[in-house]
């Protein structure tokens, strides 16, 4: 039985806002207590990643991208199968979409401004045109996002600009980019083509932003994936198994540890 917080009309409104602005924010959508637990469990993963020489290549100093293991508390169907979010996702990228990413982006003290970028190239660069949405990032912070700890800055309505149009705006200083402050529990649904950048974290406390990636059913980006424990497949709903169908199934998560390969992402 679906569990919806929003009416069909409100779902349509959120969908239209993403189509128009490139993103929308659902306020107070997830349980702050649940995400506080995520943060507590994430901190040892972040420390281990850094201690093991985890790379910041492509992201700037003191900014780490860490894939989350598909285990509790992160493999939570109340999060990745949220009925309202999936209704918006389906409206934007079509039926039978896939879930391709479960990760975090975390600036630490010493981080800096990223270059303004988007997270995917156009599907048909030779045509010089943009298309309807094909990949979405569902972002939600594990701590409150403040002016001091590195808010994401985003430029509304830039997801359909061509490369020439984007370059002209940036070079002329005419890009209207602004920070998005979020409380723990808020959720951003973002077309990955919207121009944005990470900003410096001036505090000693990490600022992790979780991301779940959903894409059209035919899109495959090999640099991101979720290792699926074979032992948990039977516990997933039919919908979850279908969404996660393209991810590798493993007996033990992290049995073959490697540095993240998702370091080419800025376009």
N, C-alpha and C positions, 0 to 999 in steps of 0.2 A: 504494500500500500504506500503510494508516494506521500511524502511529508513536505508539503509546500508552506512556506511562510508568506509568499507573495501571490497575488492574484495573477491570472493570465494577462490582464492589462498592464500590471506592473512589470511582469517579465518582458512584455513587448517594449515597455518604456526603457528598461535597462538595455535591451538589445539595440534599440534605436540610438541610445546614447553612445554605445560602442561604435556603431556604424558611423555616427556623426563625429564624435570626438576622439575615437580610438581607444577609449577606456571608460569604465564606470566604476563606482565604488559602492559596495553593499556595506552599510554601517552596522556594527554590532551583530555580525552574522554568525560567527563561530564563537564557541564558549571561550572566554579568556582563560578560565582555569585549565581547559584542555591544552591550550597553546602555551600556557606557563609550564605545563608538564613536558610538552615538546621541547621547550627551551632548555629545561633542566637536563633532558636526555641528550640534547644536541651538543651542549657545551663539551662533554668529553670527546665526542666525535670530532669537533672542531680542533680541540687541542691535539688529538692523535694525528689528525691530518696535517697540522702545521709541524708537529714534531717529526713526522715522517718525511718532511721536505715537500709537502704539498705546494703546488705551483700557484702563482698569481699571474701567470703569463696572459697577456692580453687584457687584464682587468685593472691593472694599476697596483701600486704598492699597497700592501696590507689589506687586500680585498680578496676573499676566498670564495670559490664556488665548490660546494660539497654536495654530492648526491646523497640522499638519505636512504638507508636500508629499508626494504619493504618488509618491515617487522613492526611490532608494536613499540611505541605508540604511533609511529608514523603511518603504518598501513591501516588507517582508520577509515572505514567506509562512511562514517558520519562526515568526514572531510572530503575524500576524493569521489564519493558518490552522492554528494549533497544534491537533492532533487532540484532545488531552485537554480543552483549554478549549472547543473547539467542541462536544464531546460534552456538557459541562456546560451550555453555552448552549442547545443543542437540547433538553435535558431541562427547561430552565426556561422558554423562550419558544417552543418548538415547532419543527417542521420548516420548512425554507425561510425561515429568519430572514434578516434583512438586516444588513449592516455599514454604519453611517451616520456614523461619527465616527472621526477619527484626529487627536488633539490633545494638548495639554499644559496643565497648570495649574502655575504657578511663582510662589511667594512669594519676594520679595527682602527684604533688610534694610530695615526700616521697615514691613513688613506687620503686620497686626493680627489679632485674632480675628474671624472671620466670625460673622454671626448663625447660629444653628442652623437648618438648613433641609433640605429634600429637593430632588431635581432634577427632579421631575415632579409635576404635579397628578394627582388621581384621574381615572380615565377617566369616571366617572359621578358628579360631585360632588353632583348633585341627589338622588342615592339615599343619600348618606352612608355608603357601603360601599366597601371595597377589594376588589381582584380578585387573581387569580394574577399573577405577574410579566409585564410587557410590555416592559420596557427594562432593559438591563444595562450597567454600566460595568465594563470590564476595566482596572484601574489597576495600573501598575507603575512604580516610581521609577527615575530615571536615575542617582541617587546614593543612598547609604544614608540612610534617614530616621531622625533622632535626636531626642531631646527638644529640642535647640537649634534645629533648622533647619525647624521647621514641620510636624509630623506631622498627618495627618488625624485628627480625633476623630470617633468614630462611636458611636451608641447601639444596641446589639444588640436585635433584636426589635421595632423601631419602624416597620418598613416597612408594617405592616398597620393601624396606628393611624389613626383618623379625625382630622380637623382639630381637633375639640373635645377629643379625648383627648390629642393632641400639645400643644395650647395649655395644657391643665390641668397636664400634667407640667412643662412649661417654667416656667409662672408660679409653680408651687408649689416649684420647685427640686428636683423629684424625678426628673429625667431622669438616668439613669446613662450618662454619656457618657465615653469613655476614648480615649486616643491609640492609634494602631496604628503600631508601629515596624516598618519593613520594610528588609530588605537589598536591595541591587541584585541583581535576579534573582527576588525574590519577586513574586507576582501576587495581587491581590485581585479577586475576582469579586463584584460588588455590585449588589443591587437598588437602583435609583436613588432609591427612595422611603425608604430608611433614613435616619433623621435623622443629620446630620453637620455638621461645620464645619471650615474651615481654621484653622490657628493661626499665630502669628507666627514668622517666620524671624529668629532673633537673630544669624545669622552673615553674613559678607560674601559667601558663596557661594550662588548660586541653588539652589533645591531643585525641579527639574522632576519632575512626576508625569505620565507619559503615560497617555492614556485611549483605549481603543478602545470604541466604542459598538455594541452589537448589539441589535436590536429584533425584535419580532414582524413578520411579513411585511406586515401591513396598516398599521403605524404609520409616519407621516411627520411629522418635525419640521423645517420648512424652515429653521430658524435654524442647523442643523448640516448639513454635507455634506463630501464629499471630491471634489476635482477629479481626474478620471481622465484621464491623458494618453492620447490616442488611440494613440500609438505603442507603448504597453505592453500594450494590451488583449490582443493575440495571445499575449503571454507568460504570461498568467494561466491558472490551471487553470479547468476548467469550474465547479468549486465557487466559486472566487473571483469569477469573472464574475457568477455567480448572486447571491452575497452582496452585491456592489457594484452591482447592477443599477439602483438608483434614483439613483445619483450622476451629476452632470453630466460629460459627456465633453468634453474641451477639447484643442485643438492645442498650447497652451502654458500651463503652470501659472502662475497669477498674472498673466496678461496684462491682466486688469482688476482691479488691486489695490483692496482695500477694507478698512475696519476690520471686525473680527469683529462679527457681529450676534448672537452667542450671549451676550447680556447679561441676558436675562430667564430665569433658571434656578432661582431659589430660591422654594420653595413651602412 
